[in-house]
Amino acid sequence: MPGSELFAEEIRRTASLADSLVEWYRLWLNP
């Protein structure tokens, strides 16, 4: 299904964004 591949890409992008936010918060809270 082509739709599921697009969905998987969206999940991957969201997970990558979440990882970036977590690292940013970690750096900000622990200088």
C-alpha distance matrix in Angstrom:
0.0 3.8 5.4 5.6 7.0 9.3 10.2 11.2 13.2 14.9 15.9 17.3 19.2 20.6 21.7 23.4 25.2 26.3 27.7 29.6 31.1 32.1 33.9 35.6 36.9 38.1 40.0 41.4 42.6 44.0 45.9
3.8 0.0 3.8 5.5 5.4 6.6 8.8 10.1 11.1 12.8 14.6 15.7 17.1 18.8 20.3 21.6 23.2 24.8 26.2 27.7 29.3 30.7 32.3 33.7 35.3 36.7 38.3 39.6 41.1 42.6 44.3
5.4 3.8 0.0 3.8 5.5 5.2 6.2 8.7 10.0 10.7 12.5 14.4 15.5 16.6 18.4 20.1 21.3 22.6 24.5 26.1 27.2 28.7 30.6 31.8 33.1 34.8 36.6 37.6 39.0 40.7 42.5
5.6 5.5 3.8 0.0 3.8 5.4 4.9 6.1 8.6 9.7 10.4 12.2 14.2 15.1 16.3 18.3 19.9 20.8 22.4 24.4 25.6 26.7 28.6 30.2 31.4 32.7 34.7 35.9 37.1 38.6 40.6
7.0 5.4 5.5 3.8 0.0 3.8 5.3 5.0 6.3 8.7 9.8 10.6 12.4 14.3 15.3 16.6 18.5 19.9 21.1 22.8 24.6 25.7 27.2 28.9 30.4 31.6 33.3 34.8 36.2 37.5 39.2
9.3 6.6 5.2 5.4 3.8 0.0 3.8 5.5 5.1 6.3 8.7 9.9 10.6 12.4 14.3 15.4 16.7 18.4 20.1 21.4 22.8 24.5 26.1 27.3 28.9 30.5 32.0 33.1 34.8 36.3 37.9
10.2 8.8 6.2 4.9 5.3 3.8 0.0 3.8 5.4 5.1 6.3 8.7 9.9 10.6 12.3 14.3 15.4 16.5 18.4 20.1 21.2 22.5 24.5 25.8 27.0 28.6 30.5 31.5 32.8 34.5 36.4
11.2 10.1 8.7 6.1 5.0 5.5 3.8 0.0 3.8 5.4 5.0 6.2 8.6 9.9 10.5 12.3 14.3 15.2 16.4 18.5 20.0 20.9 22.6 24.4 25.7 26.9 28.8 30.2 31.4 32.8 34.7
13.2 11.1 10.0 8.6 6.3 5.1 5.4 3.8 0.0 3.8 5.4 5.0 6.2 8.6 9.8 10.6 12.4 14.2 15.3 16.7 18.5 20.0 21.3 22.7 24.5 25.8 27.3 28.7 30.4 31.7 33.2
14.9 12.8 10.7 9.7 8.7 6.3 5.1 5.4 3.8 0.0 3.8 5.4 5.1 6.2 8.6 9.9 10.6 12.3 14.2 15.5 16.6 18.4 20.2 21.2 22.6 24.4 26.0 27.0 28.6 30.3 31.9
15.9 14.6 12.5 10.4 9.8 8.7 6.3 5.0 5.4 3.8 0.0 3.8 5.5 5.1 6.1 8.5 9.9 10.4 12.2 14.3 15.3 16.3 18.4 19.9 21.0 22.4 24.4 25.6 26.7 28.3 30.3
17.3 15.7 14.4 12.2 10.6 9.9 8.7 6.2 5.0 5.4 3.8 0.0 3.8 5.5 5.1 6.2 8.6 9.8 10.5 12.5 14.3 15.3 16.7 18.5 20.1 21.1 22.8 24.4 25.8 27.0 28.7
19.2 17.1 15.5 14.2 12.4 10.6 9.9 8.6 6.2 5.1 5.5 3.8 0.0 3.8 5.5 5.1 6.2 8.7 9.9 10.8 12.5 14.4 15.6 16.7 18.6 20.1 21.4 22.7 24.5 25.9 27.3
20.6 18.8 16.6 15.1 14.3 12.4 10.6 9.9 8.6 6.2 5.1 5.5 3.8 0.0 3.8 5.4 5.1 6.2 8.6 9.9 10.6 12.3 14.4 15.3 16.5 18.4 20.1 21.0 22.4 24.2 26.0
21.7 20.3 18.4 16.3 15.3 14.3 12.3 10.5 9.8 8.6 6.1 5.1 5.5 3.8 0.0 3.8 5.4 5.0 6.2 8.7 9.9 10.5 12.4 14.2 15.3 16.4 18.5 19.9 21.0 22.4 24.4
23.4 21.6 20.1 18.3 16.6 15.4 14.3 12.3 10.6 9.9 8.5 6.2 5.1 5.4 3.8 0.0 3.8 5.4 5.1 6.4 8.8 10.0 10.8 12.4 14.4 15.4 16.8 18.4 20.1 21.2 22.7
25.2 23.2 21.3 19.9 18.5 16.7 15.4 14.3 12.4 10.6 9.9 8.6 6.2 5.1 5.4 3.8 0.0 3.8 5.4 5.1 6.3 8.7 10.0 10.6 12.4 14.3 15.5 16.5 18.4 20.0 21.4
26.3 24.8 22.6 20.8 19.9 18.4 16.5 15.2 14.2 12.3 10.4 9.8 8.7 6.2 5.0 5.4 3.8 0.0 3.8 5.4 5.1 6.2 8.7 9.8 10.6 12.3 14.3 15.2 16.4 18.2 20.1
27.7 26.2 24.5 22.4 21.1 20.1 18.4 16.4 15.3 14.2 12.2 10.5 9.9 8.6 6.2 5.1 5.4 3.8 0.0 3.8 5.5 5.1 6.3 8.6 10.0 10.6 12.4 14.2 15.4 16.4 18.3
29.6 27.7 26.1 24.4 22.8 21.4 20.1 18.5 16.7 15.5 14.3 12.5 10.8 9.9 8.7 6.4 5.1 5.4 3.8 0.0 3.8 5.5 5.2 6.1 8.7 9.9 10.7 12.2 14.3 15.4 16.6
31.1 29.3 27.2 25.6 24.6 22.8 21.2 20.0 18.5 16.6 15.3 14.3 12.5 10.6 9.9 8.8 6.3 5.1 5.5 3.8 0.0 3.8 5.5 5.0 6.1 8.5 9.9 10.4 12.1 14.1 15.6
32.1 30.7 28.7 26.7 25.7 24.5 22.5 20.9 20.0 18.4 16.3 15.3 14.4 12.3 10.5 10.0 8.7 6.2 5.1 5.5 3.8 0.0 3.8 5.4 5.2 6.1 8.7 9.8 10.5 12.1 14.3
33.9 32.3 30.6 28.6 27.2 26.1 24.5 22.6 21.3 20.2 18.4 16.7 15.6 14.4 12.4 10.8 10.0 8.7 6.3 5.2 5.5 3.8 0.0 3.8 5.5 5.0 6.2 8.5 9.9 10.5 12.1
35.6 33.7 31.8 30.2 28.9 27.3 25.8 24.4 22.7 21.2 19.9 18.5 16.7 15.3 14.2 12.4 10.6 9.8 8.6 6.1 5.0 5.4 3.8 0.0 3.8 5.4 5.2 6.1 8.6 10.0 10.9
36.9 35.3 33.1 31.4 30.4 28.9 27.0 25.7 24.5 22.6 21.0 20.1 18.6 16.5 15.3 14.4 12.4 10.6 10.0 8.7 6.1 5.2 5.5 3.8 0.0 3.8 5.5 5.0 6.0 8.3 10.3
38.1 36.7 34.8 32.7 31.6 30.5 28.6 26.9 25.8 24.4 22.4 21.1 20.1 18.4 16.4 15.4 14.3 12.3 10.6 9.9 8.5 6.1 5.0 5.4 3.8 0.0 3.8 5.5 5.3 5.9 8.5
40.0 38.3 36.6 34.7 33.3 32.0 30.5 28.8 27.3 26.0 24.4 22.8 21.4 20.1 18.5 16.8 15.5 14.3 12.4 10.7 9.9 8.7 6.2 5.2 5.5 3.8 0.0 3.8 5.6 5.3 5.9
41.4 39.6 37.6 35.9 34.8 33.1 31.5 30.2 28.7 27.0 25.6 24.4 22.7 21.0 19.9 18.4 16.5 15.2 14.2 12.2 10.4 9.8 8.5 6.1 5.0 5.5 3.8 0.0 3.8 5.6 6.1
42.6 41.1 39.0 37.1 36.2 34.8 32.8 31.4 30.4 28.6 26.7 25.8 24.5 22.4 21.0 20.1 18.4 16.4 15.4 14.3 12.1 10.5 9.9 8.6 6.0 5.3 5.6 3.8 0.0 3.8 6.2
44.0 42.6 40.7 38.6 37.5 36.3 34.5 32.8 31.7 30.3 28.3 27.0 25.9 24.2 22.4 21.2 20.0 18.2 16.4 15.4 14.1 12.1 10.5 10.0 8.3 5.9 5.3 5.6 3.8 0.0 3.8
45.9 44.3 42.5 40.6 39.2 37.9 36.4 34.7 33.2 31.9 30.3 28.7 27.3 26.0 24.4 22.7 21.4 20.1 18.3 16.6 15.6 14.3 12.1 10.9 10.3 8.5 5.9 6.1 6.2 3.8 0.0
